[in-house]
């Protein structure tokens, strides 16, 4: 007999016995798994408590004596309301479904010939296998689910007792009394069993650390990136704040995936910029700090208001101009000390000619378009972390946290080279009423336009600021750079987003001391050397071809797993993602080279399967996996061909 059936019998002694049994079982479970929560739950209720009288079940406010659920015709409505909330969550209007603004559209195969061809083939297969416009999920399987506030949690137990399996589940309950009441109803031990391993996150009272929310999405990066089912029964300042954090992390998870095709452009450029075992331009070795502040200048809208500060202090700090910030700086009469570039694009040469670059030394990532190096009077190279090409010759001299934007690269360099870091125009978002970039930049006049999926974020000062997935990723990378490299001070002077770890500071609030600028610039340049063996001490003679081949075989072996249902497909995609993450951690070149395209292919496969009209997907999967295997073979062949062209 289910709990709902017991409740509907209105047998008070039986109900009392059942809820007492469940509470005792939960207390034992939390005693073993979360002793701190167990100790908190032992305390007596102070604000809310369970009410069970002749009218049925309800929750009562101990101070005001108000009931949480209404009472109609002398009957408490808690059971009826929770039964309604629990009914068909995917199609229930009380629940909301998020998609991260991702749709199953065909990719441009002129830009992504291998990745796009595989992803597009899944759309074609849908026609063969009778795909439908809507999404279909089995009644016994729910995708990523986030619940804000339990109000006793009775609805959650009704869902669980129907045999529903949660792919991943995150619960936030701000009130310890409300969570204690849920322990009379929800069988938490069984709830954890009905959720994928290590994928049931429960927060009571506070979030503690945003890291856990980030980890919730990252640990299932692909399957947690698309459908997200959300229930928010009521609002409060704390619940609204937690919901905002989850929205930010959910959006941030969607960007920075990359693709094999993009990585190969970087690798081909790196082979040209840094020929195997020889150097045309000096490359950054592990740097030391100079005794001077470095001002990192991005092309955000707030740069306009900071140009006077930069100009008046240009002799008291080293100026790193990042990407298209160069033109507004030059137009205002500021000559940067270094121009930072990471772009692989062909038109970068024209952008720098237009700025103009002039005699400014170029400090660029290894994957930059080779034509740019020929333009510069002086060119210096650093190995940019986050892209496969940065690890082509090993990982000891790589500049981490240099993605996704050129501003991230400039900031990471400044964090390791300067005593202090000043941030100007690194807005990491959209400032209300302003364009995206500085007014006199390469992009011309712009209006304030928010992209789909933009969320409100904390501003550095008093402006309203919005951010999207790529800017949120950039913010996170800057914060990690500060935490990892620990400069003496990081000051954010811009009007854009608040950056964790950087102090919001107005330009008029401090003064800079004089520095011997010529000597410090010479010192920075001395950290770049032209001895290949001195820099790349852990290079692979076969340029990773052997390890890549083995990695490809591991992936194919996972895809051999028989798949019959959508739940099984979600689990398989998580296995692929986990293998890629582990490989990217232990051998970044190998992992990153394949990881982005595999993520896109798995996501497209997952979305395509959701458009099948039932839960039996075995035949579709058998056809689809062949397209992935073919893509892996093509990627392996293309890289091996490029590696074989390099001199021994």
N, C-alpha and C positions, 0 to 999 in steps of 0.2 A: 504494500500500500504506500502510495506517495505521500509526501508531507501535505500537499494540497488536499488530497482526499481525506486525510486525518482531520485537517482544519474544517473541512466542509461537513464533517459528521457532527460537529458541535458537542462532542463528548469532552467536557472540561477536564476531568481527571486524566483522560488519555492524552489530551493536548498538553497538559501540564507536565506529564511524565516525558512526553516526546521533546518538548523544548528544554526541559531540565537535562535530559540525556545529551542533547546536542550541545548545550552550553558546556557541560562537563567535558565532552569529547574535544571541543575547541580549545578549552583551557589547557588540557593535556597536550594538544598539538602545539599550541603557542609556547607552552613551557619548554618543549623540546626544541622548537625551531626559532623562537624569538623571545628569550627570557625577559628582555626589557619591556616588550609589549605585554607579556604575561603579568609582570609586576604592576604595570599601569592598569590593566584590566581588573586586578584584584581590589582596587580602590572602590569605595561606594559611589554610586551615581550622585552627581551634584547638580546637573542641569536637566537631563532627560532620563526617563525610565520607561520600561515596558509596562503597559497597562493591560490587564486581562481580567475582564469582569463578565457579567451576564450578557453584555452587548457585543462581546468578542474582543479582538486584539486591537490595540492602538498604542501610540506613543504619547506620553504626557510631559509637558514642561513643568518641572517640579516647583518653579518659582511662580509662574503666572497661572498654572493649572490649565493652560490651553492644550487642546489636542492637536496633534500633527495631522492626522487624517480626519475627514469629516465624519459625522454621525448622522445617518439618514434613517428615518423611521425606526428609531431606537436600536440601530445596528451600526457598529463601527465599520467603516468602509476600507480599512487597511488591506484586507485580503483581496477584496474585489478590485481595488485600484492597482495593487501589485500584480494581480493576475493579468490585468489589462496591459500593464507596462511590459510584462514578460511575453506577451503574445507576438510572435513573428517579428523580432527586432529589426530585421533587414527591411521590412515593408511597413513597420509601425511608425506613424507620424511623430510619436513621442521620442523616437530615436533619430539621429541625423547621420547621414553617410557622407564622408569626405573622400575625395579622390586625388587630392594634391594637384588638381588641375592637369591630370595626365589622361590622355585618351589614346585609343588604339588607331593611330594614323600611320600611313605609309611614310617611310623615311626617304630622303633624297639619296639615291644610290650613286649619284655623281660625286657626293661628298663622303658617303659611307658605303662603298661598294660591297664590302664583306659583311659588316654588321647589318647594314640596311637590307641587303638581299635576304639574309636569314630572318630578320624581323618581319619583313614584308611577306615572306612565304607563309608565316603563320596566319596572316589575314586571308591569303589565298586558300589555305587549308580549311578555314572556317566555312567557305562556300561549299567545299566538298563534303564537310561533315555536318552540314545543317545548322550553322551558327545562327544566333538570334541577336536582335538589337540590344535587348536587356541583359543584365547580369543574372546568372542563376547560381545559387548556392544551396546545397543540401540543408534541410531544416536542422540537421544534427551538427552543422559546422558553421562557426562564425569567424570572420577575419579579425584583424587587430581591433580590439575593443577598449574604449576608455570610458570610465564611469566616474562622474563627479558628484559625490554625495550619495549615500546609501539609503538614508531615511529608514533604517532598519534592515534593508537588504533582502526582504522577503521575495521580491521579484527575481533577484539573482538566483535564489535557491529553486524557484519554480523553473527557471531556464535550465539550471544544472541538472535537475531531476528528470528533465525530458531527455537526457543523454547528450546534450549539446557539448561539443568540444570547441574550446576557444583556441585559436591559433596563437594569440597573445592577448593578455588582459592586464590593464592598468586601472587600479581603483584608488581614488583619493577620497577619504572621509575626514573632514576637518574636526569633527567632534568625537572625543573618545567615548562619551556616553552612547552616541549613535552607533559607533562601531561595536561597543559592548552589547547593545541590543541585537545587532546583526548576528552575534555569536549564539543567540537562541534559535536562529533560523538556518543560517548558511553553514553547510558542512564544509569548512575551509580545507580540511585535508583532502576531501574528494574534489573540491574545486581545483586545487593544485594538480591533482591527477588528471583532471579534465582540461588541462591547459598544456601546451607544448612545454617540454623541459626548460626550466630556468626562464620562463616567459610570463609568469604571474607576478606582477608587482603591486604591492599594497602599501599605500602611504596613509598613516593616521596622524592627524593634527598638523604636520608640516611636511614639506618636501625633503628637508634636510640638505640636499645638494642637487643642483641641476644635472650633475654628471649622471645620476641614475636615470633621469628622463632621457638624456642623450643616449645612454647605453641601451635603454629600452628599444629605441628605434634602430640604432646601429647594429645591434647583435642579430637582427633580422632585417638587414638594410633593404633588401628587395621586397620581401613579402610584407613588411610593415610600411612600405613606401606608398602603397596605392590605397586600397579600400581601408577606411578606418571608421568603425561604428562608434558613435558617441551618444552618451546619455547624460543629460544635465537636468536633474529634476527641479533644482532651485538655484538661485544665485546668492552669492555673498562675496565680500571683498577678497577673501582668501581663495575661494573656489574660482573666482574670475581670474585672479593672478596665476593660479596653477594652470588653468585652461590656456592662458596666454603663453606660458612657458612651453606647454605641450604643442601648441600651434607653431611656435617658433622652431622647436626641435624637429617636428614633423616636416615643416617646410624646408629646413636646412638639410635634412636627410636626402632630399630629392636632387641635390646638385653636387657637382664635382666628381661625377662618375667617369667622365672621359670616354675614349674609345680607342680601339686598336689603330684605326686610321690616323687619329690625331697623334697618338704616341709614335707611330712610324714616321710622321713628318718631323717630329722632334729628334728621332734617332737618325734619320737621314741628314738633317741639318747638323747634328752633333758630329757625325762622321766627317762632315766637311769642315766644320769649325775647329774640331779637335781630332785630326787624323790619328788613327790607331798608332800608338807608340811614338807620336811626334806632335809638336805644338807649333802653331803659327802665331798664336797670341798667348800672353801670360794668363795663367789660371789661378784662381784663389786657392791658397793652401789654408789650413786651419788658422783663422785670423786671431789677432790680439786686439785689445782695445786701445784706442787713442784717447788722450786726455782732452776731449772736446765734445760738445753736444752735436748731434747730427739731426738736422731738420729734414724729415721725410715729407715730400710735397706730393699729394695726390690731386687729381683733377676734379674733385667734388665741388659742388656749388659753393660751399663755405670758403673755398680758396679766395674768392673775390675780396672778402672782408679781411683776409690775412696777408694780402700782398704788401700793404704798407709795413707791417711788422717784419716780413721776410726781407724787404729791401733795406730797412733801417738797421737790421741786425746781420746782414749777409757777411760781414767781416768778422763776426763773433761766433759763427757756427759753420759746420760743413753742410752743404745743401745737396740732398739727393732728389733730383727731379724724376718722378715716376711716370713713364709713358707720355700721355698727351698733356700733362701738366706743363711741359716745356714751353709750349706756345704762349699761354698766359703769363708765365714768368718772364719770358723774353720780351713780350709786349710791354711789361711793366718796368723793364730795365734791369731785371735780375738775371745774372749769369750763373747757373748752377755749377757746382764743382764736379758733379758726376750725373750723367743721364742713365737711368736704369731702364732696361728693356728686357722683355721676355717673349714678345710676340713672334709666332712663326709665320705670320701673314706676309703676303707679297707686297702689299701696299705700305708696309711700315717704312720702307725707304722713302717714299714720297712724303709721308707724314713728317719724318725727320728733316727732309730737305725744306719743307714748308715752314718748319718752326722758327728758325733753322737750328740744326745741331751745331754748326760752326766748328770751333776748336774745342768744344766741351768733350772731355773724356767719356767714352761709352763704357758702361759697366753692365754687361748683359748676361742673361742665362745661356747655358750651353746650346739650347735648342733654337736660338734666335735665327731669323732669316739671314743667311750668309751674306747677302748683298749689303746689309747694314754694317757689317764689320769693315767692308771696303770703304764705306763712306767716312768712317771715323778717322780722325787724325791719330787718336790713341784708343785702343780697344782692349778691355780686360774682361775675362770670362769667369763666371762662377757656376758651379754645378747645382742646378735648381732641384730641390727636393719636391716630391709629390708627383713627378712625371717619370716614366720609365727611363728616359734618356739621361736623367741626372745620375742614375746609378749604373750607366753603361760600363764604366771602367772601375766599378767598386763603389763603396758607400762611405769611405772615411772622410772625404772632403766635400760632402754634400751639404748645401744650405737648406735646412728643413724649414717648414712653415712658409714657403715661398709661393704658395698658391692660395686662391685661384687667380688673383689679380696682380698686376705689376706693383701695385702699392704694397701688397703682402710681401713681395720679394724685396722691395726697398726697405720695408720695416724690419724684416728678418736680418738683412745685412746690417742695418743701423744698430739693431739690438746687440749684435756681436762685435761691431766695430767701434761704436761710440760709448762715451761715459754716460751720457743721457740721450734720450730720444724725444724730439719734439714732433708732433703730428699735425700737419696742416693740410686740410682738404681730403683727408682719409675719412670720408663721411659714412661709408658703409650703409648707405640708405638714401631715402628720398626726403628732402626737407620740404615741408608744406609751403607752397607758394613759389618755390624755386625750381629751376630746371635740374637735370641730373648732373650736369657738369658746370665748370666755371664758364662765365659768360663769353670770354674771348678765346675759347679753345677751338680745337679742330672741329668740334661738333656744331658750332654756330649757335644761333638762338634756339632755346628749348623752352617748352612750357612744362608746368608741373603735371606729370602723368604717372599714375600708379599702375604697375603691371598686375595681372591676375595673381591672386594669392599673397599680395603684400599684407603685412601685419604691422600693427603699431608696436614700436619699440621705445625704450627709454632714450630720451634725447640727452646729448652731452650737456646741454644747458636748458633753455626754456622753449625751444622750438618743438613743434610737433614733427616727429620723424617716423617714417615707415621703412620697413626692410622686406626684402624677398629672400628666396632660398639661397641665391648665390651671395648676396650681401651678408646674410646670416652666417654662411660658411666663412666668409672673409673675416667677420668679427671674431668668430671662434678661433681662427688661425692666428690672428693678432694676439688674442688673449693667451693662447698657448705659447707663442713666441716670448711674450713677457714672462710668463711663468717658468719657461725653460731656460732662457738666456739671462734673465734677471739683470737688466740694466739698472744703474743707480736710480734712475727716475725715468718714467714715461709720462709725458704731458700731452694731453689731447686738447688742442687749441680750437678745434673745429666746432661747427654748430650741428654736426650730424649725430650719429648714434653714439651712445655711451659705450665705451669699450672697457670690459672688465680688466682691471689691472693697471689702467691708465688713469691718471688724475685729470679731471676736467679743470682746465686752467685758462683764464683770460690772458691775452697777450700783454695787457698792462699790469698784470699782477707780479711780474718778475723782471729782473734785468740780467743780461748775460755779460760775463767777463770777457776781456780781450783774450784772443788766442793767437798763436803763431801759425796762421792758416797755411802758409806755404810749406812749412815744415811738416804739418800734420797731413796734408794731401800727399806729400812725398812718402810719408810713413805708410799711409794706406796703400799706395801703389806698390810699396815694397813687399806686401803680403801676397802679391801675384807673381808666380814664377813660371819659367818656360822649360822646366825639366819634367818630362812626362813621368818618369819612374819615381821622382821625388814626391809627386802629388798622388799618383794612382798606385798605391802600394799593394792593393788587393784586387787587381784586375784579373779577369778570366781570359786565358789564352784562346778558348773556343767561343768567347763572347756569349756565353750562356746557352749555346745551341743544344747541348746535351741535356741540361736541366730543363729547358723549355719543352723538349720532346717528352721527357719523363712526366712533366706536369700535365701536358696534353693527354697523355695516356691515363693519368689519374682521373682527370675530368671525364674522359670518355667512359671509364669504368663506373663512375657515379651515374652517368646517364643511361647505363645498361640496366639500372634498377627497374623492375617492372612497376608501372604506375597505372592504377585503375581509377582512382578518385581524385578530386580536386584537393582534398586534404593531404593525400599522399604527394601530390605535386608540390604543394606549399612546403612540405617537409624536405623534399628533394632539393628544391631551390635553396632552402636554408643550408643544406649540406654543401652545395656548390659555393655559396657565398662564404661559408666558414672556411672552406679549403682555400679560397682566393685570399681571404683576409690573413690567414696564417702564412701563406706563401709571400704575400706583400710585406709581412712583418719580418720574416726570416730571410727572404731573398727579394728585395723590392723590385729589381728590374724585371724578374720573371713574373711576379704576381701582378704588378701594375700594368704590364704590357697586355695581359689578357683580361684583367679584372673588369675594366669598364665595358668592353663589348659583351662579355659574358653577362654582366648585370643587365644591360639593355636587352639582350636576347632572352634571358630568363624572365624579365619583367614583361616583355611582349608576349612570351609564351603563356605566362600566368594570366594576363588580361584576356588573351585570345580564348583560353580555356574557360574563363568565366562567362564567355558569350555562348558556350555550348548549352543546349537546352536541358541537359540532365547531368547527373554526377558521374556518369560512366564515360571516361575520357581515354581509355586504353588505346583505342585505334588511332585517335587524334595524336596522342603522345608518341606512338610508334613512328608516325610520319614526321612529326615535328623534330624529334631528336636527330633524325638523319640530317636535317638542315643545320643543326648546331654542330654535329660532327664534321660536316663539310666545311663550315666556317672555320672551325679549329684547324683543319688541314690546310686551308688557304692561308690562315694567319701564320702558321708554322712555316709554310713554304716561302711566303713573302719575306719573313724575317731572315730565314736561313740564307736566302739568295742575297740579301743585303750584307749579311755578315761575311759570306764567302767572297764578296767583292773587296774586302779590306785586305791590305798588305799583311803578310805574315810577320 
